Amino acid sequence: MPTDSPTARGSYAKGIARRQEILDRAIEVFARRGSERTSLRAIAREVGVTHAALTHYFGSLEELLVAVYRESERQFDEVEAAEPIETPIEGMRVSAQQNREIPGMVQLYTSLVAGALENDRPAATEFITARFDRLRSSIAEQVRDNQRAGLIRDDVDAEQVAALVIAASDGLQTQWLLDDAVDLEASLGVLAHILRPAR
């Protein structure tokens, strides 16, 4: 029996829109409160939906956390695409500036990374592993472009620089969560200085 009727398509489109609406609201909640240990039921109350609606669209707390961070990251990437970033360090500096406005999302990301190291957190493990792989690849390509343009010294391996940039950014953000006197931008500036070609 065919299901590609106008009614079925309309229901599907409404479901997509409803999921996005819940996700947008969840981003606001997590940006404000971080990823404090809680239940789907408590989050549903804060988001303003039923527990059943939340489990229908996201299945588990872990899947919701991954979806929230993925959507937040997608929104950031759209802004970044409108204002191209010249170097990977500059990209991390801009990200650090934005993250100061939403410490809850930084905390959520840190929780996802920690969860990815546990055996029983497959959604977090898959998401974080894929994210690191994607970031290393894109940053390494940007490093190679910067090396050809003379912006980054050419005697360093692009893949290793990419891994170092991610480690510096993530580690500095963790330190900042614990002590907001940590100057992420200044520290990333030191890394940029180290990678700059000698004049």
C-alpha positions in Angstrom: 0.0 0.0 0.0 1.6 3.3 -1.1 2.4 5.7 1.8 3.7 8.6 -0.3 0.4 10.5 0.0 0.0 14.2 0.7 -1.2 13.3 4.2 1.8 11.1 4.8 4.2 13.7 3.5 2.5 16.4 5.6 2.8 14.3 8.8 6.4 13.6 8.0 7.2 17.3 7.5 5.3 18.2 10.7 7.4 15.5 12.6 10.6 17.0 11.3 9.5 20.5 12.2 8.5 19.4 15.7 11.8 17.6 16.3 13.6 20.8 15.2 11.5 22.9 17.5 12.3 20.6 20.5 15.9 20.6 19.5 16.1 24.4 19.4 14.5 24.7 22.8 16.8 22.0 24.2 19.8 24.0 22.9 18.6 27.0 24.9 18.2 24.9 28.0 21.6 23.2 27.7 23.4 26.5 26.8 22.0 27.9 30.1 22.4 24.9 32.4 25.1 22.7 30.9 24.9 18.9 31.1 24.2 18.5 34.8 23.2 14.9 35.6 19.5 14.7 35.0 16.8 12.6 33.4 15.0 12.9 30.2 11.9 13.5 32.2 13.4 16.6 33.9 14.7 17.9 30.6 11.3 17.4 29.0 9.8 19.6 31.7 12.3 22.3 31.0 11.9 22.1 27.3 8.1 22.2 27.7 7.2 18.8 26.1 6.1 15.5 27.4 8.6 12.7 28.4 6.9 10.6 25.7 7.6 13.2 23.0 11.2 13.5 24.0 11.8 9.7 23.9 9.9 9.5 20.6 12.3 11.9 18.9 15.5 11.1 20.6 15.3 7.7 22.3 17.7 8.3 25.2 19.4 11.0 27.1 22.7 10.3 25.4 21.1 10.6 22.0 19.5 13.9 23.0 22.9 15.2 24.2 24.6 14.3 20.9 21.7 15.8 18.9 21.8 19.0 20.9 25.6 19.4 20.4 25.5 18.4 16.8 22.8 21.0 16.0 24.6 23.7 18.0 27.8 22.9 16.0 25.9 23.0 12.7 24.6 26.5 13.6 28.1 27.7 14.5 29.4 26.3 11.2 26.8 28.3 9.3 28.0 31.5 10.9 31.7 30.5 10.3 30.9 29.9 6.6 29.6 33.4 6.3 32.9 34.8 7.7 35.8 32.6 6.5 38.5 31.9 9.0 42.1 32.2 7.6 44.0 29.9 10.0 43.0 27.0 12.3 44.2 28.9 15.3 42.0 31.8 14.4 39.1 29.4 14.0 39.7 28.1 17.5 40.0 31.6 18.9 36.7 32.6 17.4 35.2 29.5 18.8 36.6 30.3 22.2 35.1 33.8 22.0 31.6 32.4 21.2 31.9 29.7 23.9 32.4 32.3 26.6 28.8 33.3 25.9 27.5 29.7 26.2 29.5 27.9 28.9 26.7 25.3 29.2 27.4 24.0 25.7 31.2 23.8 26.5 30.3 21.7 29.6 28.0 19.5 27.5 30.8 18.9 24.9 33.2 18.1 27.7 30.7 15.6 29.1 30.3 14.0 25.7 34.0 13.6 25.4 34.2 12.0 28.8 31.2 9.7 28.0 32.9 8.6 24.7 35.6 6.9 26.8 33.1 4.7 28.5 32.1 1.3 27.1 28.3 1.7 27.4 28.0 5.1 25.6 27.9 4.2 21.9 26.2 7.3 20.7 28.8 9.6 22.4 31.7 7.4 21.3 30.6 7.3 17.7 29.9 11.1 17.6 33.1 12.2 19.3 35.3 9.8 17.3 33.8 10.9 14.0 34.0 14.6 15.1 37.7 14.3 16.0 38.4 12.5 12.7 36.5 15.2 10.7 38.2 18.0 12.5 41.7 16.6 12.1 41.1 16.2 8.4 39.7 19.7 7.8 42.3 21.4 10.0 45.1 19.5 8.4 44.0 20.6 5.0 43.7 24.2 6.2 47.3 23.9 7.7 48.6 22.7 4.3 46.9 25.7 2.6 48.4 28.0 5.3 51.9 26.4 4.7 51.7 27.0 1.0 50.7 30.6 1.7 53.5 31.1 4.1 51.3 31.6 7.2 52.4 28.4 9.0 55.9 27.0 9.1 56.4 24.3 6.5 58.7 22.0 8.6 55.8 20.6 10.7 53.4 17.8 9.8 49.9 19.1 9.1 48.2 16.1 10.7 50.2 16.5 13.9 49.5 20.3 14.0 45.8 19.5 13.5 45.8 17.1 16.5 47.7 19.6 18.6 45.3 22.5 17.8 42.3 20.4 18.8 44.1 19.2 22.0 45.0 22.8 22.9 41.5 24.1 22.3 39.7 21.3 24.1 42.2 21.3 27.0 42.0 25.1 27.4 38.2 25.1 27.4 38.3 22.4 30.2 40.6 24.6 32.2 38.4 27.6 31.6 35.3 25.8 32.8 37.2 25.2 36.1 38.8 28.7 36.3 37.4 31.5 34.1 40.6 33.5 34.6 42.3 31.1 32.1 42.9 33.2 29.0 42.0 30.9 26.1 42.7 33.5 23.4 46.1 34.5 24.7 47.2 30.8 25.0 46.0 30.1 21.5 48.0 33.2 20.4 51.1 31.6 21.8 50.5 28.5 19.8 49.9 30.6 16.7 53.2 32.3 17.4 55.1 29.0 17.7 53.6 27.8 14.3 54.4 31.1 12.5 57.3 30.9 10.1 60.5 32.7 11.1 60.9 36.1 9.5 
